[in-house]
Structure formats: C-alpha cells, structure tokens
Amino acid sequence: MAINPYFDQKVRAESKMYEDIIIESIKFYGTNVYYLPRDIVREDSILGDDVPSRFNSSYVIEMYPENIDGFDGEGDLYTKFGVEIRDAVTFVVSRFRWSQTVDRYDNEITGDRPREGDLVYLPMSRSLFEIMHVEHEEPFYQLKNLPTYKLRCELFEYNDEQFDTDVDAIDNIEKDFAYRWQLTLDSAGAGYTEGETITQTLTNGITISGEVVRWADSDYTIWAAHVGADDSAGNGYNFHEFTTGINVVGGTSGTSINVATVVEVNTIHSNEDNPAFETTASDMSFLNFDETNPFGDPR
C-alpha cells in the first residue's frame, strides 16, 4: 500500500524549522573551530597523494563534537617507536551554515561540501584533526531533507605541510616542526620577511628556494623550510643544500645577503638516540646468530 497521500513529509516550513533547531542547538552546545581547506600542490598520479600540501586559509564555523565522553580512537599507545596519540572525533556541522560561512563565492573552497583531507582545528584542545570521511546522509531524510554533515576525523600527523592561515596557533606548527635550515648571515641588512621565498643560485646554476618561517635580525639568522630546487624538470626531486659564501635573495623584500653558516634543524633530534644505536650496533653484540638462535632474535 502506498503512503498516505494526504500527508506530505516534505513541508518546507517544517523542514526549515527543523534545520533552524539544529543550527541553534549546535550554537548552544557546540564550539567554534577553524576549517582549513587543503590546497593540492602536486598530486601523485599513481597513489593519488599530495605530500607537499598547503593550507592557505581558515574559516571559523561552529561545530558540535559528537563525542561527549572524550575523544574516540585508540587513545595514547606506548609502542617500541615511542608514544602514539590516536585520537578521533566526529564533528557535526549544519549544511546551511557550511554554505553560508565556508562555501562562498569569495572563499578558496572549491567543493560544495567538506572534503576528505581538509583539516579542522579545535582550539579547546589545541588539536588539529584531518577529515577522513564525510557522512552526508545521517540522519537519513527524516523530513525528506539532509540538514547536517558529519565529519569523522583523526588526529593530524604533521608531515612538512605549509600553513599560512594568519592564525598563530596553527601557523606556529609549521614554524616549530617543519624540517628547517638555519642560515646565519654576514649582516642584518634591510631584513627579510616571514613567509617570503628566498633563493640561492649555486655555482652549477641550480637555484635553491625555501620559505622563511622565522627571521631574527638580532643575530642575522634565517630559518627556511620547504626547501627545493629548480632542477629535475622543475619538480625539485634532487637533493641540494644551501651553501656558504653565496647570497640569499628575498623574493618579497629584495634583500640579498651573504650566507656565513648553514645548519640543518630537526626538532626531534633531542629525542633521538641515533649515536647510541650506531655505537651499540657497530659490533652487533646485541644480536645472537649462533646455531641455537638461527633467526637472530634479540637475547
């Protein structure tokens, strides 16, 4: 038997009221977050990945964390490689508020819905989450409409991505954890600008470029990240490093100063035990390869 023809679930006034109640509830019980759209730089045509992603903008919008008892996921795990934090969270956002706030003609959003790979920054916990899946059919047509998106997210693992969102708490992730080169210059000169691109042309004609993430005019020091070169058909796959005795030129400031010293900076060095491992492994004394232990398991 067909549904009752005298009752129509698709009443615009009731659907709009239902949507307004959801929006009001999210504003009451939710929290403001920053939505960061992902900018594809160079996509791997085989794996479909884009390692050097950029996040050049951020948009404040209210979302409701569905996990009222804390983050989901596997939590904090102690492994042989250290501590891994595998928090997960599901954010609920109104479709109307999404279109009104984020998906606007004057924004950098190219899709008509939240996208997998984009990021959500939660100021409450100072956590950055990556969208793994967007559920767009839950709740399922209760009034023949779909009023919300559910963003299933996992804690984001920084991998040298570029942040230029004008939000200090987010941009400092790049400044503090990107793989950087510390260049000490002969003099301060007119100074460089944070965020600008610096270049250095080597004696073989190859040009190295990098982004200034920090500039200290007090000790004439530049910290440059996302360093690449113009060889290898412009893809920058070959490894080159900055060289002393050659000027670095600021793309925006125009400053050109000679490089005195070059140091690679890796923020996880303080937690690494590479020298200890190298010393211990040099004589292979921690492994037993005799006949009673043919597979070389540790003692």
Number of C-alpha atoms within 10 A of each C-alpha: 3 4 7 7 6 5 8 10 12 13 11 12 9 12 18 14 11 16 20 15 12 17 22 13 12 19 15 11 11 19 16 17 20 21 23 28 25 20 19 14 11 13 13 10 8 6 7 9 13 17 14 15 19 19 20 16 19 23 17 14 19 24 28 22 20 17 12 9 6 12 17 16 14 11 13 11 11 10 8 6 6 9 10 12 16 16 18 21 21 23 21 21 23 23 21 15 16 19 14 11 14 23 20 13 9 7 13 16 18 14 9 12 15 27 18 16 21 17 24 26 22 17 14 9 7 10 14 22 24 22 23 16 16 18 14 16 13 12 14 11 12 13 18 13 17 17 25 21 22 24 25 19 25 23 21 19 12 12 13 19 18 22 23 16 17 12 12 11 13 21 17 15 16 21 20 13 17 22 19 26 21 19 23 21 24 16 16 17 12 12 19 27 20 17 18 16 22 25 20 23 18 17 9 6 10 13 17 22 25 22 23 24 24 19 19 14 15 8 12 19 23 26 23 27 26 19 21 20 22 16 16 9 8 9 11 16 12 10 10 15 16 25 19 16 14 17 21 24 19 22 17 13 15 15 17 20 22 19 22 17 15 17 13 14 16 13 13 9 9 7 8 10 9 10 9 10 10 11 10 12 12 10 9 11 11 13 14 15 14 9 8 8 12 9 11 13 10 10 8
